[in-house]
Amino acid sequence: MTSSLTLEGVSAARGGDRIWTDGSFSIGLGAIVGVIGPNGSGKTTLLQMMLGLLPVASGTLTVLGEPPRRGNPRIGYVPQNYTAEIGESIRCRDLVTLGRTGARWGLGGRSGADRASVDAALDAVSAQGFADRRLSQISGGQQQRVAIAQALVGDPDLLLLDEPLANLDVRHQHEIVELLRDVHAQREVTIFVVVHDLNPLLSILDGAIYLLDGHAHYGAIGDVVDSELLTHLYDTPIKVVRTAQGDLFTRS
Amino acid sequence: MLHVLAEIGYQSNWMDVLRAGFMRNAFIGGTLVAVASGLIGYFVIIRRDAFAAHALAHIGFPGATFAVLAGIPVTLGLAVFCVSGGLAIGALGKRVSNREVSTGTILAVATGLGVLFASLASANTSTITSVLFGNLLAISWGQLEVFATFTGGLAIVLLVIARPLLFASVDPDVAAAKGVAVRGLGIAFMLLLALAVTMAVQVVGTLLLFALVVTPAATALAITARPVFVVGLGTGIGLMAVWIGLILAVMFNLPPSFCIVTLVFCAWVGALVMTRTRRTQQSRPLSSHG
């Protein structure tokens, strides 16, 4: 296995409607990949196909060298609007634990390995300080950390994050980006991040899947951050500015 | 009015009444129902299905009056209607809280049907009253056998599915991605809830069902968030309310449902006041996030 995601002539459909077609590319292991495109272009659809939650309409898609399947323990997943969907009555630690034990039948106790893994995941996102509080009692940025801890708890090889920066202010966006950088440095994990705005993530992305005109493409980040491409992608004028530090910036 | 007040006053022979056979049945029945309700109540709240529990109780009402009309046991009529209603709600998949209007409409129609069946059966007022408000003092040995079977079955099934059900309840998207059968568990849960409602209706009645199925667990959840503790504490609150409520009912010649509901309500208010106080005492820079 040498690729995290390989598409060969893949098209995506939802409820009978084609969303995008002609996806053919391969992405290596260990990358941090952005998934970008306008609203409704099929970003979440791609993640759901990778998770085996949605069938591949046509073509061949392999994740970590295998066909997609539900319940793949090698994938950690944080859905969109994650915390909004969750009741306010659960402790952060219990939620993270469910990420590891939640699919098991019966009431058998957590093993020492389970506890250690939960603690390691909470440590990785610096969430130990509020792990025993309820999800409703912590801030949006902290909730996102807990969500990522839950995805990390099974030691996945691939992390799929759907809009982890949504509803966060600039400072908390930055904290999550730094967190992803740390997680990536400390664990052998490939990270796919669906984002609306590339800017906060530019410093850590290796490449991006962009969904444009009903097709899926992949490019290295230097090629994607291109004035013409981004202007076309978002259908609004976007400029690319190279700052003295060598950072790439896009702005309209 | 004076006559009524005199009837409700302190009963000096209450110790003797407590030893009567029907009181033994009431204690056993109340205990079984409190246990079943405590087990299921946590999941009702965490799934935000309280309205479904309420709706199921109302769907049970025509079941009970139809049973009177058809001359079959009331428990059977209740169970058939509640289980069918539960399966229908479960099969719809989406949470009931997202479908308040349609659920409320079905609830109203069910209640209307109940009234129709009751008038067709020319059921007397006391039959209807006991369905609407429960009649713990009239629980028969046959009903107890059904209660024991339901509570036992519910406990066993819940022990097996508790963890995936919790996962599917709080976090359905991730649970589905992890291979948990979210939809199947939702249907299984509605079945269990239907069994609990079938029993609880006979104890506290259609209109007061919340008092046993929802409020004790809500009270427990205000105090602790640990799932096992919530279930234990919620069951404990339900049990205390049933036991103390029955004794008070006999002591002062009050309807047991009234006593049970009032005790549960007091516990709930107490927990709310307690947690509010705790919250203002602690400095919480990050509170009140949705």
Interface residues (C-beta under 8 A of the other chain):
Chain A: L51 G52 L53 R70 G71 N72 P73 I75 Y77 V78 P79 Y82 A84 E85 I86 G87 E88 S89 I90 R91 D94 L95 L98 G99 T101 G102 A103 R104 W105 G106 L107 F130 R134 S136 Q137 I138 S139 G140 Q142 Q143 Q150 A151
Chain B: I45 I46 R47 R48 L159 V160 I161 A162 R163 P164 L166 F167 S169 V170 D171 P172 D173 V174 A175 A176 A177 K178 G179 V180 L221 A225 R226 P227 R284 L286 S287 H289 G290
